[in-house]
Amino acid sequence: MAARGKTLRNEPMPRAPARPPSALASRTVFLHRFRRGAAYAFAIIGVTLAIGMIGYHALEQMSWLDAFHQSALLLSGVGSAIDIRTSAGKLFDGIYALFCGVILLAVTGLMFAPVIHRLLHRFHLEDVGDR
């Protein structure tokens, strides 16, 4: 195994040329990235909400309004509002609740990724500028 910074023949590895830090992306580019992430997030939320509504309507014979209410509460992380009666409904409710937890985390990541990326890039530019 090669040592750090050395090739197998004990020759120094070529270093990448130092490049100047690039400028921070413009506000227009940032807003485009943010809108794109928000659009993906809202699409995922819509699809997940539709899956929950169809599942509760089909398995628990809930009205569409009650199915929406139950799905929206689980998707937002609040929890269940209506007692589930059937075994199939309870199984769906548990799986859907776990799925909604993952979706909540993923959507939060999609929404905040451009903001965090911009902050980290800005800190990196400030750090490079201090050297």
C-alpha positions as CSV (number, residue, x, y, z in Angstrom):
1,M,0.0,0.0,0.0
2,A,1.3,3.4,-0.9
3,A,2.1,5.9,1.9
4,R,0.3,9.1,1.9
5,G,1.6,11.5,-0.7
6,K,3.8,8.8,-2.4
7,T,3.3,6.5,-5.3
8,L,4.1,2.8,-5.3
9,R,7.6,3.6,-6.6
10,N,8.3,6.1,-3.8
11,E,8.0,9.0,-6.1
12,P,6.2,12.1,-4.9
13,M,2.7,12.4,-6.3
14,P,2.1,15.4,-8.5
15,R,0.1,18.1,-6.8
16,A,-2.9,19.8,-8.3
17,P,-2.1,23.4,-9.3
18,A,-3.4,25.9,-6.8
19,R,-6.4,27.7,-8.3
20,P,-7.7,30.9,-7.1
21,P,-11.1,30.7,-5.3
22,S,-14.0,31.2,-7.5
23,A,-16.4,34.0,-6.8
24,L,-19.7,33.3,-5.0
25,A,-22.5,32.4,-7.4
26,S,-24.8,35.3,-8.3
27,R,-28.0,35.9,-6.4
28,T,-29.9,34.9,-9.6
29,V,-28.1,31.5,-9.8
30,F,-28.7,30.9,-6.0
31,L,-32.4,31.7,-6.4
32,H,-32.7,29.4,-9.4
33,R,-31.1,26.6,-7.4
34,F,-33.3,27.3,-4.4
35,R,-36.5,27.3,-6.6
36,R,-35.4,24.1,-8.2
37,G,-35.0,22.4,-4.9
38,A,-38.3,23.8,-3.6
39,A,-40.0,22.5,-6.8
40,Y,-38.6,19.0,-6.2
41,A,-39.6,19.1,-2.6
42,F,-43.1,20.2,-3.3
43,A,-43.5,17.5,-5.9
44,I,-42.3,14.8,-3.5
45,I,-44.7,16.1,-0.8
46,G,-47.6,16.0,-3.3
47,V,-46.8,12.5,-4.4
48,T,-46.4,11.3,-0.8
49,L,-49.6,13.0,0.2
50,A,-51.5,11.4,-2.7
51,I,-50.1,7.9,-1.8
52,G,-51.4,8.4,1.8
53,M,-54.8,9.7,0.7
54,I,-55.3,6.8,-1.7
55,G,-54.1,4.2,0.9
56,Y,-56.4,5.5,3.7
57,H,-59.3,5.9,1.4
58,A,-59.0,2.4,0.0
59,L,-58.0,0.5,3.2
60,E,-59.9,2.4,5.9
61,Q,-62.8,3.7,3.8
62,M,-62.1,7.2,5.0
63,S,-63.6,10.2,3.2
64,W,-61.1,12.0,1.0
65,L,-61.0,14.9,3.5
66,D,-60.3,12.6,6.4
67,A,-57.7,10.8,4.3
68,F,-56.0,14.1,3.5
69,H,-56.1,15.2,7.1
70,Q,-54.5,11.9,8.3
71,S,-51.9,11.9,5.6
72,A,-51.0,15.6,6.1
73,L,-50.6,15.1,9.9
74,L,-48.3,12.1,9.4
75,L,-46.3,13.9,6.7
76,S,-45.8,16.9,8.8
77,G,-44.5,14.8,11.7
78,V,-47.4,15.5,14.1
79,G,-48.8,12.0,14.2
80,S,-52.0,10.2,13.7
81,A,-55.4,11.8,14.4
82,I,-57.8,9.0,13.6
83,D,-58.0,5.5,15.1
84,I,-57.3,2.9,12.5
85,R,-59.7,-0.1,12.6
86,T,-58.5,-2.8,10.1
87,S,-55.3,-4.8,10.2
88,A,-54.4,-3.8,6.6
89,G,-55.0,-0.1,7.6
90,K,-52.7,-0.5,10.6
91,L,-50.0,-2.0,8.5
92,F,-50.3,0.7,6.0
93,D,-50.4,3.4,8.7
94,G,-47.1,2.1,10.2
95,I,-45.3,1.8,6.9
96,Y,-46.6,5.2,5.8
97,A,-45.6,6.8,9.0
98,L,-42.0,5.5,8.7
99,F,-42.0,6.6,5.0
100,C,-43.2,10.0,6.0
101,G,-40.3,10.4,8.5
102,V,-37.8,9.7,5.7
103,I,-39.6,12.0,3.3
104,L,-39.6,14.8,5.9
105,L,-35.8,14.6,6.3
106,A,-35.3,14.4,2.5
107,V,-37.5,17.4,1.8
108,T,-35.8,19.4,4.5
109,G,-32.4,18.6,2.9
110,L,-33.7,19.6,-0.5
111,M,-34.9,22.9,0.8
112,F,-31.8,23.8,2.8
113,A,-29.1,22.4,0.6
114,P,-28.7,25.5,-1.6
115,V,-28.6,27.8,1.5
116,I,-26.1,25.6,3.3
117,H,-23.9,25.3,0.2
118,R,-23.9,29.0,-0.2
119,L,-22.9,29.6,3.4
120,L,-20.1,27.0,3.3
121,H,-18.8,28.5,0.0
122,R,-18.9,32.0,1.5
123,F,-16.9,30.8,4.6
124,H,-14.4,29.0,2.3
125,L,-13.9,32.2,0.3
126,E,-13.3,34.2,3.5
127,D,-10.9,31.5,4.8
128,V,-8.9,31.5,1.5
129,G,-8.9,35.3,1.5
130,D,-7.2,35.4,5.0
131,R,-4.2,33.3,3.8
